[in-house]
Structure formats: C-alpha cells, structure tokens
C-alpha cells in the first residue's frame, strides 16, 4: 500500500525505507496537526522520527532502534547542552542531549534505544518509544516545551517528518 501523499508514490516508487533520514521524504508530513504549539520559541525542531523501526536504519551494533532527527531551523548555531528529550510529559528532563553544536539547518540523529550512551558519534537516548507512548518532546533546562510531536505508530516501515518549509 502506498500512501497517496508519500514521496515514494510521487517519485515513481522510490523505496524510502532504505533512504537515510531527511532524504527524499523531507517535506512529507500529514495535515493532521500532529506537531503542536509550544511554550518556548526556538529554532530546534523534531524534524523526523521513526517508532517501531523494523526495516529502516540500523545502529553500529546492527540493531534497528527507534530514532529521532533534530534540526536547527535557524540561521545561528545552537548548542544542544541544556536541552532534553522525553516521551513522558511528567518527566521532562528524561535524557540530556549531548553538548553538540548544530549549525544552521544541520540535523542530528538520536537513537531512541534505551542504551543511554554515546559511541563513535552515535547518540543513544535512555529511553525507547513504547507502543503506549503518545508524545516526543524537546524541553529546555526550565522544563519548558521547545517542540513536541504526537507519536503515530506506523507499521515499522515508515518514518514521519516535518516539511522543510514548516517553520512552526
């Protein structure tokens, strides 16, 4: 089944599962309003995520974990130190992002593996997305929401991403 708006359908059947995050499927997002208004304005955005990864990217250990791609949507570099990822609004500082600087329009891939480690440039958060998880959030040191998305659990073969033109 090929979703009507998917880049694969529009591009003559390109297999987007084998493409790295942000490629070919950049710009694809449903009009269901899954990205939410936030408490704080910043240029850090959840660009793309994959829950229940069965066929996409594998980490250095060969495991297909959930992942999220964070994008600096602004014109200035942003240091990720002081920002956190969480899947639980009641635990806003669940995983501290690494002290890495994202340049303008640069992205970072973070594995939502539960491994809580940094190895050879791979960043693994302390949690993974369970089937009961409904949110993925970036928060600042004050625990204010910077960006969030309502998680849509797909069949493990598709990621969800924000349009490159979507500056909200």
N, C-alpha and C positions, 0 to 999 in steps of 0.2 A: 504494500500500500504506500502510495506516495502522496504526502500532504500537498494540497493544491498550491500553497504558497512556498513550499520548500525550494531552496536553491537547486537541489538535485533535479526537481521536476522542471524548473525553468531552464536549467543548463543541459538538458538532454540526458539526464540520468547520472550525473557525476555522483560517485559514491562518497558522500560527505563524512561517513563514519571513518574512513581511512585518512581523512584530512586532519591536520593539526588544528587546535582551537584557533578561532578567529579567521580561518581561511575559508573561502568560498561561502561559508554560512554567515559571515559578518553581514550585518544588515537585515538578518531574518529575525523577526520576532512577531509573536501573535499580537493581535489588537485587543487582548483580553484584559489589559491593565494590570498585568502581574507585577510590574515594577511600581513601587509605592512612593508617595511623597515622604520626605524625611524631615527630621528635626534640625539638621545642620546642613548648610550648603558647602559642598566641597567638590573637587574635580575627581575624586576617587569613585569609581563605579564598578559594580559587578557587571562585567561585560558578557560573560557566558558561564554556564555551569553544566555539569552532567551528573545526574543522580542515577544510581543503579547501572554503572558502567559495565557493560558485558562485552562490547566489541570495539571500543574506541582505544584511546591511548593507554599504554602500559607504562608503569614507572620503571626505574632502573632494576628493580627486583623482578620485573615481568608481571607484576600484579596490576589488574585493571580496577583501580580505585575510583571513587567519585572525585571530581575536581571542580575548581572554580578558577576563572580567569578574571583578574582585577586589572582595570585600565585607568591610567591617568588621562583624563579627558581634557586637562587644562593645558595652558601654554608654559607653565612653570613646573620644575621638578618637584616631586613630593617624596619625603622620607616616610616610609611605612611605619617606622618606630612610633609607638603611641596609638596605633590603630589595632583593632581586634576583629576577628571573625567569630561568629557564633551561629548556631542553629537553634538557640534557645533564648527567647527574649528575657527570661528570668535569670539567665547567666550571660550578661552582655560581654564580659571580658573572657570568654571561654578560651580563645587561643590568640596570643600576642603575635602580631605579624613581625617578620624579621626586619632588622634595621637595614633595609634596602631602599635605594632611591630609584623611583620610577621617573624617567624623563617624560616630557610631553608626548602623549599618545602611545607610550610604551605599556606593555602588558606583562603581568607575571602570572604564571600558572602555579596554583597551590593545590596539592593533592589533599583531598578530604579522606584521609586513610586511617586516622586514629593512631598513627605511628609517632606523632609529635617529635619530629626530627628534621634536621637539615643535613643532607648528604649530597656531596658533589653537585651543588647548585639546585638540588630538588628540595622543595619546601613541603613538608608533610604536617598538616594540622593535627591537633589532638583529638579530633572527632571525625566521624563519617556521617553521611546523611542516611538516616534510617527511613523506613517506609512511613513512619509516623511523623517525620519532620515536615513542617509546613513552611518554614522561613529560613532564609540565609541572609545574614546581616553583616555589614561593616559598621563598627562603632568606634568612637574616639575615646580618649582617656577619661572623659567625663561620662562615659557610657551613653552618649547621645548618638542616635542613629544617623549614620552618614549615607548609607544606601542599603536597600533591602529588596528582596525578591521573594514572592510566594513560590515555593518549590512545586514544580509539576513533575510528578514521577511518570516518566515515559517508559517505553519498553526496553530500555537499556541500550538502545541503538541510536538515540538522538540526543543532542545537546540543545539547550535553549540559550539564545543570545540576544543581546540588545543591538539595535540598529546603530551603525556608526554615526548616523545623523541625529540619533536620540540623545540630546544633551540634558535630559531631565534626570 
